[in-house]
Every structure is written in structure tokens, then in C-alpha cells.
Amino acid sequence: MKDTLLQSDEFTRRRFVGAAASTFLGVGLTPLLGRRAEAAGESASALRQIASAKRVIYLYMSGGMSHLDTFDLKPGAPTQGPTKAIPTSADGLEISEYLPKLARHMHHGAIVKSLTSKTGAHDQGNYLMHTSYEMRGTIKHPGMGAWMQKFLGRDSQTLPANVVIGGASRHPGAGFFESSFGPVMIGDPQRGLQNVKSRMQQEDFEYRLGLTQKLGQDFRERYAKKDVRAYTSMYEDAVKLMESPDLAAFDISKEPEAVRKAYGEDRFGQGCLLARRLVESGVRFVEVTLGGWDTHQGNFVRVPERCDILDKALAALIGDLEVRGLLGDTLIVVASEFGRTPIINQNVGRDHYPKAFSALFVGGGIKGGTVYGKTDETAENVVENPVGPAEINATIGYALGLPLNQVLYSPSKRPFTVAQNGKPIVELFA
């Protein structure tokens, strides 16, 4: 049996461990796979550069957010459509009329208007934006949360370092790192972290936990491989979390009703509230996904709907972090896999357009009220300071103080860096 397990793929091993956990401990541990992080054989302090941010909240707009109807408006252009620009709290900076609450906080934010890519398919664009690398059938690359965890470890001894809310299906996770560097996946933020409470009495639980340790001791000693260590660590971390008061960080019902309403009562808004609770409690990287941006039809109906959700949640998040003294060292990033076509199609929609799109950075040492890069008068072409997904990720890494040039090797001995040698946009920082 042990030979079969060692020869199995990672998914099979995960399923085996999850089943064993349910049988012996009476808990479901699948959401906790990939929770323990160390600093890749070197101390985190030895690797760390001067950082302006301690944590990241990454808001991913899945489907391809229209740059023309959010952050890169072209008033009077034939490509603009009915969306109007409004002034913001930053002098001379305008954004979409669909984001009025965010407009009041733009003195904290910087817009990158010169993103460009050649990848116009959803899965490939999503993967490229998250990893800086093109999708390959032979290897899976780590997401930014995994890179951060690899180099910096974690702040909390019980909480995970890396959490994804609502975007598990397309997320690259730990990539070629050990599974312990993957994010904890949360589907519904209002339900929090599921299956982490024992279904049995404490005495029975402790007995079964001790039994599993005895049964597995010989196996762990004889096969001291990375994956075996990862699953052993998973058990240890799961038990720590089950017994820790830090588990309450996942319970947004503890927030006042007025605060919950301020974020919006939809899953994205509640996910942003959960993200704030988590970073406040020591989680270093939290991603929240808002889908529905694939507006091939009815762009000028669907984009205002999406923007209303984003606007309410993001404005509440920025204000909340500022009041709590966390905005200065928390980097908020709003990004998408590509933009939408400047030409409006026959269905009053916009199609996939990787040639030009936008991203937003807020807090975390960012120089507020600024714009980097430029598109032409119709938002069809980048004409100033073009950057790609790798540069966006390098900028995140730069803010966190990650060693951007340090090479780590995949199991196949191929060399990789945090952002595939992308250069950070240092002009964005104060």
C-alpha cells in the first residue's frame, strides 16, 4: 500500500489523507491542505528587502474587466459609449461614473493604464496574470501568494498565510512548490472555514490523534520525503487551528450589521470584509474574486452592475483599513486577465482585448492620486510605458520586499523567479 501511495499523483494522495483524517479524527481537512510555510531553507530575514507592504489583498475581476468603462475613459471618443467620467479625490484624475464611492478614495490609489498582453483566452490570461508565466502542460507555476509564503513564511502560528475567497477553480495554487504553500480555499465567506470542528468528544479525539501518530511513525521515518512531511504538517496545523481562538477570524458574523452592509451583502462584498478580518489577524495574502466581467453582450448594463458591487466593497475596504491604521502597509490590487474591445459589437458588448487594459494599486506605500502609462485617444493601443502581467506581479513582490532575482528550482531542476524577470513599476511608490 505504501508503494502505491508514493507512486500516486498529488490529488490521489490528498484524497487518501482527507479520507484518513475523516475516519480517525472526525474532521474534514481538505480545506487546510497547503497551510504550513517556512522560508525555503533560508531565514526570511536574510531574504527580505525593505518592504512598504506587509500584506496583500488581491481583488481579481474574473472574465476581463472593461478598461474603457472603469479606469481608462476616453470622453468624446467613438469607442467610449455612454459611460461618463467623474472627478475623484485626486486632482486631475477621473474614473468611471459607475465607481462613485471609490472616487472619494483615489488620493490613495494609482492606476496603471498601460497593461498589455498577447493572451486573449480566459484560462490562459488568468494563469498568466496570477503566475507571470504562460500556461504549460508540463509544469504548474506558483501564484503570488505561494511565492510570498515561500520567502516570508507566515505571521500567525495558527492561521494560514495564503487564502483565496471565491476563486478556487482557476487558481494555480502552490504550483511546483510543496502543497503546503498553496492557499486555503474559501467558497462562501459567510460560511467561513468549513469542516474544522471535531464531531466527537475531546477525549475520543485526542485518543484517535495519538493513534494516527503511532500508526504513521514508521512510515514517516522510512519515507522522509517532502510530500510526506507536508501532510504531517497539515495534521499538526489543523489541530492547532481547531484549538485556537484565531479561528474566529473566519467568522464575519461577529462584525456589526452596519459594517457588513457597508461592504455589500453579496459574496464579493462579504469576501472583502473577510479579507480585512484575515489580514488584521495575521494572514499575509488574501485574494477575493468577482466574476461576471465577460461582457460580450449588454456591456453597458452588466458593467454598471459589476461596478456597483466592486465600488461598494472596495470603498468600504479602503476606508476600513485606513481607520484601523492598516492601509499604509496593506497593498490592495485590482486586476483582470485582459480588457475589452474599444469597438462596441453588434450585441452592444465588448469582446476580449488583451492589447490594452488597466490595473489599480491602493495603499501599501503606493503614491496616491497617480497614473502610470497611457493608451491612445481610443484606448486601443498602449502608447506610453507598456507593462505586462509579469511587471504587475513584480510590483507586488517589490512592495513586499521579495527577492525578485532569486532563482528557485522546480522538481525538474528548471530555474524560476517570482515574476519571470518582470521589472517592478517603482514610479508607483512614494
JOKA-V117527 format. One record per run of one state. SS is the DSSP state (H for helix, E for strand, L for the rest). FROM is the first residue (numbers start at 0). TO is the last residue. If there is no record, write none. Layout:
ss->SS from->FROM to->TO
ss->SS from->FROM to->TO
This chain:
ss->L from->0 to->0
ss->H from->1 to->6
ss->L from->7 to->8
ss->H from->9 to->24
ss->L from->25 to->28
ss->H from->29 to->31
ss->L from->32 to->42
ss->H from->43 to->46
ss->L from->47 to->53
ss->E from->54 to->60
ss->L from->61 to->83
ss->E from->84 to->86
ss->L from->87 to->92
ss->E from->93 to->95
ss->H from->96 to->102
ss->L from->103 to->104
ss->H from->105 to->107
ss->E from->108 to->114
ss->L from->115 to->120
ss->H from->121 to->130
ss->L from->131 to->142
ss->H from->143 to->151
ss->L from->152 to->160
ss->E from->161 to->164
ss->L from->165 to->166
ss->H from->167 to->169
ss->L from->170 to->177
ss->H from->178 to->180
ss->L from->181 to->182
ss->E from->183 to->185
ss->L from->186 to->200
ss->H from->201 to->221
ss->L from->222 to->224
ss->H from->225 to->241
ss->L from->242 to->243
ss->H from->244 to->249
ss->L from->250 to->250
ss->H from->251 to->253
ss->L from->254 to->255
ss->H from->256 to->262
ss->L from->263 to->265
ss->H from->266 to->280
ss->L from->281 to->283
ss->E from->284 to->289
ss->L from->290 to->297
ss->H from->298 to->322
ss->L from->323 to->325
ss->H from->326 to->328
ss->E from->329 to->335
ss->L from->336 to->337
ss->E from->338 to->339
ss->L from->340 to->350
ss->E from->351 to->352
ss->L from->353 to->355
ss->E from->356 to->362
ss->L from->363 to->364
ss->E from->365 to->365
ss->L from->366 to->368
ss->E from->369 to->371
ss->L from->372 to->372
ss->E from->373 to->374
ss->L from->375 to->380
ss->E from->381 to->383
ss->L from->384 to->385
ss->E from->386 to->386
ss->L from->387 to->387
ss->H from->388 to->399
ss->L from->400 to->406
ss->E from->407 to->408
ss->L from->409 to->413
ss->E from->414 to->415
ss->L from->416 to->424
ss->H from->425 to->427
ss->E from->428 to->428
ss->L from->429 to->429
